[in-house]
């Protein structure tokens, strides 16, 4: 407070003036302060950046569509009709835990704060806020590259949950960053090969029929040979229906099988090993980082609009980094993560 020109023992300015400050200040100014704090912490050795991790935090927009107590004539979460109160907001989902062990999915209009964290110090390295329509995998590579170029980082490992299990992300980590990926496999992205059989150059469907070869196809730098149902594409007039009555026979013109030709980066990852499990368990540090960001109200913006919400989220990161820097410089190195208690305890002394 005193560094900003305010008396730390008096009440801060009103929320209206603070909201106007967030709306009128260019985001580049907040970025400049945040990056400066990260560089100081790197120079002091507080941040290491060898082992980093991804995670994201939902930020609900302050609109009536998110208030389930209000009545609306139209559909509350129609993604084709953004709320008039915040046209930049997009529909997203978040997991709510009303009781221990029981989670429920909630829809909301708003944004997500994507963070690249230092897993050793449990402090944020880089962040960006995007609308909900921008998914976690599409932000991961820009986060890694922006932090590396701006801060001169060298990663040893990158850890994340299964949401970031993408061929492009894994290849970028291994081949471009020369780091080890410790990202859990996403079963939804694995091809179901049960029932299919490969014999030399032929692929047989679950019904035991040789599938029709459509040729090669390349998707995101990965090459496959595509095989499809012989009834629809092989011109088999002797077949009247699928021999095993497969459900895909009627809903999508039979089975489709992709035989991968390109090497998979996943084959080099030691899933299930002790090393993988040890590094993967470090991802909980990112959750603790968001817990500290929540204590400085990152999920409770008083403003609307992408630029203003970005300023609000960056200011939360600045507060966390500033506590870490102040604690280290004052000799309280064990309290660099004490966001809730460090400042009140310091003022009492």
N, C-alpha and C positions, 0 to 999 in steps of 0.2 A: 504493500500500500504506500509506504513512504517513498519508495522508488518511483512511483507513479504520481507523486505529488499530493497524496492524501494522508490524513492522520490515521494511523492504524488503530487508534483507540476510539475513533468516532465512527458513526455509521457511514457506510459507503453511499455513493450516489444512487438515486432511485432507479428502478428497473426500466423506466421509460427512457431515461438518458443513456443507460447502458445499452439498451436495444438500438437506439439511434446511432450510438458509437459503432456497434457491430454492423449495422446496415451501411454506414457511410464510409467506413475504413476499407481501403483496398486489401484484398487478401494477401497480396505480396508483402505487405508490411508485417503481418503475423508470421508468414513463412520465413521472412528474414530473421525475426527474433528467435523462432523455434530452431532454425538451422544453426544459428549462432550458439545457442545453448548446447545443442548436440555436439558441436565441434569443441566447445570448451570441455565438456565431459569426456570426450574422446582423448583430448590432449592430457587431461588429468588422470587418465587410466580408469575412470569410473565406468565408462562404456568400453566394451571389448569388440563386439560385432563379429566375432568369429562364428558364433552359433546363433542363428537368427530364426524367427518363427513368424508365421502369418496368423492373423485372426481378424474378425470384424465385429462391430458393435452396431445394433440397430438404433436409429434415432427417429422417433416418431414426430411427425410434423404437428404443429399446433393448429389443427383444423377440426371442424365439427364432425367430419366423417370418421375420425378416430374415437370420438366420444359415443360409445354405444348407448348412452342414455338419451341422446338426441334422436328425433324422428326425421327421416328423409323420405322424399317421394320417389327418388330414383334409387338404383342399386348403390349400396354404400361403397363397395370396392370394385366398381366397374373400371378396369384399367384403361379403357378408351376415353374416360371422362375424368381427367385430373381435377382435384378440388379447386374451386375458384379462389379460396383463401391462400393456396400455395400451388400454383401451376407447375412448379419445378418438381414437386414430390411425385413419387411413383409407388405403386403397390408392391409390398414385400411381405414376407412371412417371418415370424419369430416364434421361438419355442417358449411357452410359459409353463412354469411348474407350480400349479396351485398347491400341491402337496408333494412330499418326498417320494421320488421315484415315479411320479405320474406327470408326464408332460403333455401339453396340448398345443396345437398349432394355431396361431393368431395371425390374421391379416391386418396390415396397417399401411397408411400412407406416410412416406417419409424417405429417409436416407440411411446410408451405412457408412460408418467410419472404418476404413481399412487401415490396418497398422502392421508395420514391420518392426518386430521387437528384438531387443538383445536379451536372450534367454538367460544369460548369466547374471547380469545386473538387474533384470526384470524392469527395464526402462524402455520406452518407445524410441525407436530410431527414426522412423519415417511414417507419415500418415497422409491420407487423402480421404476426403468425403465425397461420395457420389450418390446419385439417386438409386433407389432400390433396383431399378432396371439394369444397373451395371453389376454383374455378378462377380463373386470373389475370384474365379479363375482369370477373368479378363484384366484384373487389376494387379495380379501377383507379379508378372514380369515387369511392368512399368515401375512398381514399387522397388523391386530389387535393383533395376538399372538406375533409377533416379538416385537412390541412396548411394550406390557404388560410385557413380560419376561425381555427384556433388560432395560427398564426404571422403572419397578415396578409400572405400572399404574393400576388404578381401574376405570373402566368406569361406568357412570350412564346411559348414553344414546348414541346411535349410529344413525346418521342421514345420509340419502343418497337418491338419486333419484331412479326412477323405474328401472333403469338398474341393480341395486343391489337387486332387489326383487327375492330372491332365497330361497327355503325351507331350504337348508343347511346353508346359512348365517343367516337367522332368528333364526333357532334352536340354532346355535352356540352362537349368541348374548344373547338369553334368558337363555339357559340351562348351557352353559359353562362359559360365562362372567357375568351372573347375571345382565344384563343391559336391558334397554328398547329400542327396535328398532323403529325408526321413519322413515321407508322406504316406499315410495309410492308403491301402488300396480301396477304391470305391467299387463295391460289387455291382452297382448299376451300370458301370462302364465296361464291365467284362462281358464278352460274348458268351451266350449260352450254347455250349458245344455238346450238351448231353443229347445222345441219340444219333449224332452224326458220326460217320465213319469214313476215314480217308484210306484209300487203298491205291498206292502208287499215285497216278495222276487223276484219279477219279474220287469224287466225293459222293457218298450215299446218304440219303435223307433218313430220318427216323423210321420211315416205312420200308427201307431197304432198297429204294429205287435210285439209280444213278442220276444225279442232279445235272441240270443243264448249265453249261459253262457260258457265262455272258462275256467274259473277258476281264482285262485288268482295269482297275480304277485306283486313283490316287486321291486321298483325302488328308489334308494338312500334312503333307510330306510323307505319308505312310501309304505304301502300295499294297493292294489286295487283289486276289482273284475272286470274282463274284460268281457264286453258284446259286441257281434258283430252281424252283419246283418244276419237275419235268412235265407235269400235267399242263401247266399254263404256258410254259416257254419251250418245252421240248416237243410239242405236237405229238402227244401220245393219245390217239383216238381210242385205244383199247382201255384207257383208264376212265372210269366214270366218277370216281371219288378217291379221296386219299385212303390208302390201305389201313392207316392207323387213326383215321378221323381226327387229324391234327386241327386244333382250333384256328390256326393261321390259314388253313386251306380256304376258308370262306370269308375271312375278314381282310386278308391282305394278299390274296393270290398265292397262297402257299408259303413254304419256308424259304428263307434267304440265308445263305452262309457265305462269310467272307474269310477266305484263307489268306492269312497275312504273309507277305513276302519280305517286308522290311524288318530289320532287327528291332526288337523292342527294348527300350531302355529299362523297362521294368525287370527284364531278365538279369540285370546287373545289380538290382537292389536286394539285399539280404533280408527279405521279409521273414519274420519269425525268429530271427537270431537275437542273441542277448544284446548285441550292440544296437540293433535297430530298436528294440524295445526300450533300452535305456535312453536313447536320444529322443524317441517319440514321446516318452513320458515327460520330457522337458516342456512340452507344449502347454502344460498347465500354467507355466509362468505368464503366458499371454493372457490367460484368464484372470490372473491376479493383477496384471497391469490394468485391465478394463475395470476391475473392482476399484482400483484407486482413481481411475478416470471418472467412474460413477460418483465418487465422493465429491468431485468438483463439478457435478451436474452436467456431464457431457450429454446425457440423454434428456435433458430438460431445457431445450433452447427457448428463449423468449422471443425469437425472431422467426421469420418465414423466408423462404427463398434459398436457393442453393448457395449463393455467395455468402449470405448472412450466416447460414448454418455452418458453412465451412469455417468462417471466422470464429464462431462459437466453439466448434470442436478443436480448432487449433489453439484457442486460448486455454482450453482444458489441458492440452498437452504441454503448453508453456508452463502452466502452474505446476504440473508434476515434475517437469525437468528443472524448474527453478527451485523447487524444494530440494531436489537431489543435489544441485550445485551448491546451494546455501549450506546444506548440512555438511557436505564434504569440506567446503572452505572454512567452516566454523569448527571443524574437528569432530563433528558428530557423524563419522563415516558409517556407523551402524544404523543410522536413521535416514539414509538417503531415500528410502521408500515409505517413510512415515508421513504420508500426505495429510492425514487427518489430524495428527497430534503434534507434528513438529512445530508448526508456527504458533499454536496456542501455548505450548510448553515453553517456547523460546520467549514469548512475550511475558509470561509469568515470571521468568527469571530476570 
